[in-house]
Amino acid sequence: MREYADFQEIAHCGGKATFTIASDADGQVSYQISFENSRPTPAEVVGIYAMAPQGISVADFRLGGIGEAFDPPMPENCIPVLLGSDTHTCWGHECRRCRGYFRNKHHTAVYPLTCPYCGLRQAAHHFLTAAQRKYIQHYVNTLILALQEEMAPHTEKQVVIDMDSIVDQSKDAPRPDFYYAAITQQTRFKCEKCDEFNDIRGRYGYCAACGWRNNSSQLRMEFDRLRNELNENKITPENAVRSAVSNFDACCRNYAAQLARRIPMKPTRRTNLERLLFHDTESAAIEWMRSAFDIDLLRGVSNPLFIKKMMHRRHIFEHNGGVADKKYVKESGDAEAQEGMLIRENTANAHDLISGLMKMTENFDADFHEIFRPTQWPITYFQERKARMRQRRGEPTSGPQST
């Protein structure tokens, strides 16, 4: 996956939107719209219907191939707008509810987008940025003004919106307000369910295409890093235990925060839910997830008592210099512990803890998405595409699976 700096501007792909306007023998005016890009950078174009003359987006449409009509057909009193990507063939989006900004690879007319931050799911044109909306208004106004100009019969003219010339300006030159670029965010990831590229602020979020959260996949990446450092003696087992539990807790608290924000409940209950900690397998957090939301983190976990002991060890590594205190001796279940004993950790325990925490996270992930179900279309499409690729390679295929 391409690496680049956080909050870096990614230029518009450029290109020229051309309106070819013709007047027939009776003076009736018609127009055709085309988009041409000859720049040495990647570019993609999507279609949006906008009301005329207001320039307000009302629907997305599929461009189709040569000679194919737009899908769906254009609504009355609308103009088809061609919207170019950035030079990474991504689009910036802004959520109309939480105002969060994000990027992904598709501005689709086939399925809705999901806000990575608040989970709002709507048609892609509802996630336009302010600059993209200004471009659409400029696009519509330019065409309308050109259509209103007098033309002699049997004549033709072309009006061009030249984004190439704007992109080629020096960085210090002022740009018109209808120019839109994209801004990189902080976490770039490909969704493990639909393979969509996402670029979001923070660490955890929903995939913009299918709506599956990346918590589990992000935690797995972090745990893989910890395992490698353990095996290469770059981190002590004690620090690996501390880091593993800390990352697990942050991941689970993020899930819980989404439950608090998206499920109607009383303010006190919401506040309590947002304050839960996942540092103990016998804590109120684990039980509340099971009793209130039917989210069972311990389902199928083979060693819950071991995980409980290791979570208590995390506490004394973090807050007591690794020395067992009365609370640890009483509550951890460590039969060999005595008060005042220095706890020595080993690599095998750290690896086993990581495995157990990953299983608990996968349980949280699966149950969470039974409550907030993903958009199935991009997931099915990705599964079918993988099956076709396996078939071409002569590998056995099992067909797409539902989620």
NORJOWO-V405487 format. One record per backbone hydrogen bond with DSSP energy under -0.5 kcal/mol. CO is the residue of the C=O (numbers start at 1). NH is the residue of the N-H. E is the energy in kcal/mol with one decimal. If there is no record, write none. Layout:
CO:NH:E  CO:NH:E
This chain:
5:8:-0.8  8:184:-2.8  9:11:-0.5  10:182:-2.6  11:87:-2.1  15:163:-1.9  15:164:-0.9  16:18:-0.6  16:36:-2.3  17:161:-2.7  18:20:-0.6  18:34:-2.1  19:21:-0.7  19:159:-2.2  20:32:-1.8  21:157:-2.5  22:30:-2.5  23:154:-1.0  23:155:-0.8  24:27:-1.8  24:154:-0.6  28:24:-2.3  30:22:-2.5  32:20:-2.7  34:18:-2.7  36:16:-2.8  44:85:-2.0  46:83:-2.9  47:61:-2.1  48:81:-3.1  49:58:-3.0  49:59:-1.2  50:79:-2.6  51:55:-3.1  56:51:-2.9  59:49:-2.8  61:47:-0.9  62:71:-1.8  65:68:-1.9  71:62:-3.7  75:78:-0.9  77:52:-2.5  79:50:-2.5  79:81:-0.5  81:48:-2.4  81:83:-0.6  82:84:-0.6  83:46:-2.1  85:13:-2.4  86:89:-1.9  87:42:-0.5  90:86:-2.6  91:104:-1.6  93:102:-2.2  95:99:-1.3  100:95:-2.5  102:93:-3.1  103:199:-2.2  104:91:-2.5  106:108:-0.5  108:124:-0.7  113:122:-1.8  115:119:-1.5  116:206:-1.7  120:115:-2.9  120:122:-0.5  122:113:-2.7  123:126:-1.8  124:127:-2.3  125:128:-0.9  127:94:-2.6  129:133:-2.2  130:134:-1.8  131:135:-2.0  132:136:-2.3  133:137:-2.2  134:138:-2.5  135:139:-2.9  136:140:-2.6  137:141:-2.7  138:142:-2.6  139:143:-1.9  140:144:-2.6  141:145:-2.6  142:146:-1.8  143:147:-2.2  144:148:-1.7  145:149:-0.8  152:155:-0.7  155:23:-2.8  157:21:-2.8  159:19:-3.1  160:162:-0.7  161:17:-2.1  161:163:-1.1  162:166:-0.7  163:167:-2.5  164:168:-2.3  166:169:-1.1  170:173:-1.2  176:179:-1.9  182:10:-3.5  184:7:-0.7  185:7:-0.6  186:188:-0.5  187:189:-0.5  187:200:-2.4  189:198:-2.5  191:195:-1.9  196:191:-2.5  197:105:-1.0  198:189:-2.3  199:103:-2.2  200:186:-2.0  200:187:-2.8  205:214:-2.1  207:211:-1.6  208:114:-2.1  210:375:-3.1  212:207:-1.7  214:218:-2.8  215:219:-2.5  216:220:-2.3  217:221:-1.9  218:222:-1.9  219:223:-2.8  220:224:-2.6  221:225:-1.9  222:226:-2.2  223:227:-2.7  224:228:-2.3  225:229:-2.3  226:230:-2.5  227:231:-2.6  228:232:-1.7  229:234:-2.9  229:235:-0.9  230:233:-1.4  236:240:-2.2  237:241:-2.4  238:242:-2.1  239:243:-2.6  240:244:-2.7  241:245:-2.2  242:246:-2.1  243:247:-2.6  244:248:-2.2  245:249:-2.7  246:250:-2.3  247:251:-2.3  248:252:-2.5  249:253:-2.7  250:254:-1.7  251:255:-1.6  252:256:-2.6  253:257:-2.2  254:258:-1.6  255:259:-2.0  256:260:-2.3  257:261:-2.0  258:262:-2.2  259:263:-1.8  262:264:-0.5  266:270:-2.4  267:271:-2.6  268:272:-2.4  269:273:-2.2  270:274:-2.2  271:275:-1.0  273:276:-1.1  280:283:-1.8  283:287:-1.6  284:288:-2.9  285:289:-2.1  286:290:-1.4  287:291:-2.9  288:292:-2.5  288:293:-0.7  289:293:-1.2  289:295:-2.5  290:294:-1.0  294:296:-0.7  295:297:-0.9  296:299:-1.1  298:301:-1.9  300:302:-0.6  301:304:-0.5  303:307:-2.1  304:308:-2.4  305:309:-2.2  306:310:-2.5  307:311:-2.3  308:312:-1.9  309:313:-2.0  310:314:-2.3  311:315:-1.3  312:316:-1.7  313:317:-2.8  314:318:-2.2  315:319:-2.9  316:320:-1.8  316:322:-2.9  320:323:-1.8  322:343:-3.0  324:340:-3.0  325:329:-2.4  326:330:-2.4  327:331:-2.7  328:332:-2.2  333:335:-1.0  334:337:-1.3  338:341:-2.3  341:324:-3.2  341:343:-0.6  343:345:-0.5  346:350:-1.7  347:351:-2.4  348:352:-2.5  349:353:-2.6  350:354:-2.3  351:355:-2.1  352:356:-2.2  353:357:-2.8  354:358:-2.2  355:359:-1.9  356:360:-2.1  357:361:-2.2  358:362:-2.4  359:363:-1.9  360:364:-2.2  361:365:-2.9  362:366:-2.5  363:367:-2.5  364:368:-2.7  365:369:-1.8  367:370:-0.9  367:371:-0.9  368:371:-0.8  368:372:-2.4  371:373:-0.8  374:376:-0.6  375:379:-0.7  376:380:-2.8  377:381:-2.6  378:382:-2.0  379:383:-2.3  380:384:-2.7  381:385:-2.2  382:386:-2.3  383:387:-2.2  384:388:-2.1  385:389:-2.1  386:390:-2.4  387:391:-2.1  388:392:-2.2  389:393:-1.6  390:395:-3.1  391:394:-1.1
